Amino acid sequence: MNNIAFINKDEQVNEQGNFAQLNTYYDEKFKVGWFLMKARPRPCFTPTLLENLSDYLNQVKSEMKSSGGKQYDYLVVGSEVPGIFNLGGDLDLFTRLIHQRNRDQLLGYAIHCIDILYQNMHHYNTDLTTISLIQGDALGGGFEAALSSNIIIAERGVKMGLPEVLFNLFPGMGAFSLLSRKVGPARAEQMILSGKIYKAEELQQMGVVDILAEPEEGELAVYQYIETANRASNSYRAMRQVKDICNNISYQELTRIANVWADAALNLTERDIRMMQRLVNRQNKRLKA
């Protein structure tokens, strides 16, 4: 890796702040902010994790403003849960809100997700690059979140996909918008309606994953990318701007889709909701195994 040293959290990385369901670190040498998810009781986007993410990212924006945009060059989102990046929406919460016919809270949850995703897509209106490091399964909203980063680095063999069709719903927080810019609208629709789970290798061939890493070498791949990007920083910065222009996704587009999602969630039958709950139970068993 030439002259770049692999991450050493004892020497290079300062513990920046711990949240209930998020650990964050700052690598001063390479100006990298790491934020690692650890949601409980399941590694999904719980309301607590969403609040932790918002608080941390607001902190990043504040630090970038106070430093004149020099505090961070990269933000990396990952997971501290072995084998899992994120399993997506809080299905247990969804079932309760659907039974309560509580559209406002369903939509509020979706908008909170979109607020974070939209900012990540646009690198917080700052001159930094966002990276998703996928070292475990990224399903549903977990895959949507990964797609919102400027760069996706995934270890071989990890699984990603959008299984919402299994309980008669669809991923309503950016999946179609993001995927259609990468693989085209027809392919994006097929991926969503099939519910197929893909390996990282397949998604790399499709142009969804940017960089494949060997198992347990994801962090190394992040720093290899940083080394390459830093050597040609002007070119990489310009290409990021070009991609922002050509693949623009408006906030209005995302919120309109979120409204469709909230209405669709309230149309689910008891059979659909039972399937959703069975998936929650499977997730619980997987974590206990």
SULRA-V413077 format. One record per helix or strand. SS is the DSSP state (a for helix, b for strand). FROM is the first residue (numbers start at 1). LEN is the number of residues. Records with the same first field share a line. If there is no record, write none. Layout:
SS: FROM-LEN  FROM-LEN
//
This chain:
b: 13-7  22-6  32-6  45-1  74-6  84-3  89-1  129-6  137-3  151-5  159-3  197-3  211-3
a: 47-20  91-9  103-19  123-3  141-7  163-5  175-9  185-10  200-7  218-14  233-14  251-16  270-19
//
